[in-house]
């Protein structure tokens, strides 16, 4: 993919500095920066998922394979079993 980006003066200076410091073309520096940012976001997402599952906020359960469509009937049956018909 070809990208054409406009940089403000300060960001342009930073890019020029990086090109001189590492001796690499702008495209390579930008690719590396995108990879680093992408990996940072993936790690943050993994930490969020671990936090949710570790606290018990997200979990799993067992039930009938069609429970998502038959839950009302199952709930009513359980209520009748517990409390009888009222």
C-alpha positions as CSV (number, residue, x, y, z in Angstrom):
1,X,0.0,0.0,0.0
2,X,1.3,3.4,-0.9
3,X,0.8,6.2,1.7
4,X,1.1,9.9,1.3
5,X,1.1,11.7,4.6
6,X,1.4,15.4,5.6
7,X,3.5,16.0,8.7
8,X,3.6,19.1,10.8
9,X,7.0,20.8,11.3
10,X,7.9,19.1,14.6
11,X,6.9,15.6,13.4
12,X,8.9,16.2,10.2
13,X,12.0,17.1,12.3
14,X,11.5,14.0,14.4
15,X,11.4,11.9,11.2
16,X,14.5,13.5,9.8
17,X,16.3,12.9,13.1
18,X,15.3,9.2,13.1
19,X,16.4,8.8,9.5
20,X,19.9,10.2,10.3
21,X,20.1,8.4,13.7
22,X,19.3,4.9,12.4
23,X,20.4,5.3,8.8
24,X,17.1,4.0,7.4
25,X,14.6,5.4,4.9
26,X,11.4,7.1,6.1
27,X,9.3,4.2,4.8
28,X,11.1,1.7,7.0
29,X,10.9,4.0,10.1
30,X,7.2,4.4,9.6
31,X,6.6,0.7,9.1
32,X,8.5,0.0,12.3
33,X,6.5,2.6,14.2
34,X,3.2,1.2,12.9
35,X,4.3,-2.3,14.0
36,X,5.3,-1.1,17.4
37,X,2.0,0.8,17.9
38,X,0.0,-2.2,16.6
39,X,1.7,-4.6,19.0
40,X,1.2,-2.2,21.9
41,X,-2.6,-2.2,21.2
42,X,-2.7,-6.0,20.9
43,X,-1.0,-6.3,24.3
44,X,-3.5,-3.8,25.8
45,X,-6.4,-5.8,24.4
46,X,-5.0,-9.0,25.8
47,X,-4.6,-7.4,29.2
48,X,-8.2,-6.2,29.1
49,X,-9.4,-9.7,28.2
50,X,-7.3,-11.2,31.0
51,X,-8.7,-8.7,33.5
52,X,-12.3,-9.5,32.6
53,X,-11.9,-13.2,32.7
54,X,-9.6,-13.1,35.8
55,X,-12.2,-11.2,37.8
56,X,-15.0,-13.5,36.8
57,X,-16.7,-10.7,34.8
58,X,-16.5,-12.9,31.7
59,X,-17.1,-16.6,32.0
60,X,-18.7,-19.5,30.3
61,X,-21.5,-21.8,31.2
62,X,-23.2,-25.0,30.0
63,X,-26.6,-25.6,28.8
64,X,-28.8,-26.9,26.0
65,X,-27.4,-26.2,22.5
66,X,-30.5,-24.1,21.6
67,X,-30.7,-22.2,24.9
68,X,-30.3,-18.9,23.2
69,X,-33.7,-19.4,21.5
70,X,-35.4,-21.6,24.2
71,X,-34.4,-19.8,27.4
72,X,-37.8,-18.5,28.2
73,X,-39.4,-21.9,28.1
74,X,-36.5,-23.3,30.2
75,X,-36.9,-20.5,32.7
76,X,-40.7,-21.1,33.0
77,X,-40.2,-24.8,33.4
78,X,-37.7,-24.1,36.2
79,X,-40.1,-21.7,37.9
80,X,-43.0,-24.2,37.7
81,X,-40.7,-26.9,39.1
82,X,-39.6,-24.7,42.0
83,X,-42.9,-23.0,42.8
84,X,-45.6,-25.0,41.2
85,X,-48.4,-23.4,39.1
86,X,-49.7,-20.2,40.8
